[in-house]
Amino acid sequence: MTRKESAVDVLIIGAGPAGLVAALWMSKCGINTRLVEQRPYHLRVGGADGIHPRSMEMFESFGIDEEITQVWEPITGWALWCRNAEGALARSARMENPTPVRCRWGPGLLQQGIIERIVKQHILEQSCVQIDYETTPISLVIKEDSLGDPDSHPCVLTLRHDDGAGVSDELVRAKYVIGADGARSWTRKQLGFEMQGTRTRSVWGVTDLVVVSDFPDIRLCSTINSYGEGGLFFLRRERGLIRFYVQLNRADEELPATSITQELIIETLQKLLRPYTLSVKRCEWWSTYTVAHYLSDGMTKYDRIFLVGDAVHNHSPLVGLGMNISMQDSYNLGWKLAGVLKTELNSTILSTYESERRPVAEELIETDRFHLQLFDAVTATGSEPAWMLEREEAMQPSMQGFAVNYLDPLLTAAVGINRRPGALIELGKRFPQLNVANHATGKVYSIQTLLKSEGKFHVVVFAGDLSIPHELNRFNTFGTALKQIENQIMVKFNVIAVHRASKTATELASMAEIFFPVDETTGRDYDRVYCDMETNYEEAGIGEYGAVVLVRPDQYVGWSGELEDVQDLTRYLQPIFETKKQVPYNN
Ligand SMILES: Cc1cc2nc3c(=O)[nH]c(=O)nc-3n(C[C@H](O)[C@H](O)[C@H](O)COP(=O)(O)OP(=O)(O)OC[C@H]3O[C@@H](n4cnc5c(N)ncnc54)[C@H](O)[C@@H]3O)c2cc1C
């Protein structure tokens, strides 16, 4: 057997949604990366399909939203059906699924394999990421004596390549490792972390079918609750498919996994749908799962090896969150790792991966547990208890991905400009959608679409009315200070200014250089200054004299203040960008 040796900045184990989004960040930031996957490459069937609005915002920031929406099925509405104690099945509600407030996207459905293929194509646009299929790590050693040296490669792995035709081993030294290897994570086991949680008795069948049925809402997303019998819900998918989730037992019944067949799932589905009929034209995939809730007791070792996705959290597919939260784990980690590797960001920020994502994982498990209880309650009593309905409503923001509120003081300032409850811009939350018109062209954009995932911090300056001389003056004074900060920390920000003057009452030429810089390609950069539209200032919680909002590369608000708060802004940035004093790892 031959054995070669190599070195890499980041080694990612597992090419599921979490591993691929981590690799996409590395690709966007030009980081030398290997992604290894045990499977041979083929389009995955089955698996996840629900995409929540925050994931769409993430895809948009990476520039892949259009490819997704060309093939997905948006969730336009839900039908709720109930079978009562007398056995009659009737529709109890048919609801629109409105796009969440201040978001361009509603939820949608697309098979996980197609999402993975799209993300993979974008990763490979840059040559810095290499993907190896049919490759598995077989050993991991961490050289603890070199952990304090940022240039060292302390993670030493042996990879086994086995494509059926031949086997070869390779020794890889990596600066950082990301374990994105799913629920049975090999990486997690190497790190000695335990999954903690419980397994329920609740067994579900899940299948992707093309069907012929006279059920009126078959091409809508529908939930059918049958008193005493069980729950069923289904979702319209691409290519005429429907994803069915079928509850196969009651909470108090034991159902051995070995007794579950495709026929049992389809018979139960037909029974729950009666008196309507359903026949199967084509079955693309089926599977079964017993609901369990587990959370790893660790997410990182030495801030050199990180676990993301199902390697950290396991739960049921009931609320369609697993893939979304898994991708968001990597969305949180990727820019931090890339910034540290590019020696722009201080390596201490890597500790915020676990402090920011663990609460999200805990909430995910809680949300899933609650929804299982909800299904069981409806099956047992025939209706949803009022307190559950209220709680379900309250959970909507977290189901859409908007409840995330990062609080680690290293990345989220303690006090911002915005003290008004309900204001749209909040420290620790994702920057909302606010429409503005480009000052030079008049073209309308949502500010969030200007916050691209390229690894840069974004500085959004709400500039006030620039037709008033003293407001223009303070805007330009801030711009000059921002330029000095850029020079000091040797980093370029993505700068967006939004003013309240009319387009003709102020000119780009009167603005500080950072807002209207010379651009090698276009002569001048016309994409930094915008006119406010609608009532953005008021709704965002910003006074008429404006504010500055510092947005992290993953679109979460880190700091906000007045245009005069330059010292406070510098104090916020200093520990994040201070890279000269690398803190050695302390056990
Ligand atoms: C039926 C079903 C429906 C679902 N529906 C939804 C939904 O609608 N919405 C949603 O958000 N989530 C849903 N989920 C959950 C979702 O599929 C997972 O949460 C998601 O796939 C997790 O992504 P991941 O990348 O962390 O792990 P995985 O998708 O499990 O990917 C891990 C990858 O690592 C590879 N791997 C494992 N071990 C090794 C190793 N030692 N070496 C190399 N490679 C390795 C695996 O082959 C795999 O490709 C559903 C899950 C199921 C089963």
The ligand as a Gaussian input file, in Angstrom:
#p B3LYP/6-31G(d) Opt

LIG

0 1
 C      -36.154000      11.749000       6.338000
 C      -35.450000      12.982000       6.761000
 C      -36.030000      14.193000       6.483000
 C      -35.427000      15.356000       6.874000
 N      -36.017000      16.541000       6.572000
 C      -35.410000      17.677000       6.908000
 C      -35.916000      18.928000       6.467000
 O      -36.935000      19.001000       5.826000
 N      -35.231000      20.060000       6.793000
 C      -34.086000      20.000000       7.505000
 O      -33.510000      21.056000       7.779000
 N      -33.561000      18.817000       7.920000
 C      -34.182000      17.663000       7.644000
 N      -33.618000      16.477000       7.978000
 C      -32.372000      16.443000       8.751000
 C      -31.165000      16.614000       7.843000
 O      -31.135000      15.632000       6.843000
 C      -29.882000      16.541000       8.647000
 O      -30.009000      17.319000       9.807000
 C      -28.716000      17.032000       7.793000
 O      -28.489000      16.172000       6.708000
 C      -27.459000      17.118000       8.628000
 O      -26.408000      17.537000       7.812000
 P      -24.918000      17.136000       8.168000
 O      -24.107000      17.641000       7.047000
 O      -24.617000      17.562000       9.542000
 O      -24.911000      15.547000       8.221000
 P      -25.190000      14.494000       7.068000
 O      -26.190000      14.988000       6.104000
 O      -25.468000      13.219000       7.762000
 O      -23.826000      14.403000       6.301000
 C      -22.703000      13.776000       6.873000
 C      -21.817000      13.291000       5.747000
 O      -20.621000      12.781000       6.303000
 C      -20.299000      11.567000       5.656000
 N      -19.506000      10.797000       6.609000
 C      -19.913000      10.198000       7.731000
 N      -18.892000       9.614000       8.363000
 C      -17.801000       9.850000       7.616000
 C      -16.436000       9.509000       7.743000
 N      -15.984000       8.808000       8.789000
 N      -15.570000       9.908000       6.781000
 C      -16.004000      10.625000       5.701000
 N      -17.296000      10.969000       5.534000
 C      -18.179000      10.598000       6.488000
 C      -21.631000      10.954000       5.325000
 O      -21.526000      10.021000       4.273000
 C      -22.446000      12.176000       4.941000
 O      -22.363000      12.463000       3.573000
 C      -34.208000      15.291000       7.586000
 C      -33.605000      14.046000       7.843000
 C      -34.224000      12.914000       7.436000
 C      -33.566000      11.573000       7.714000

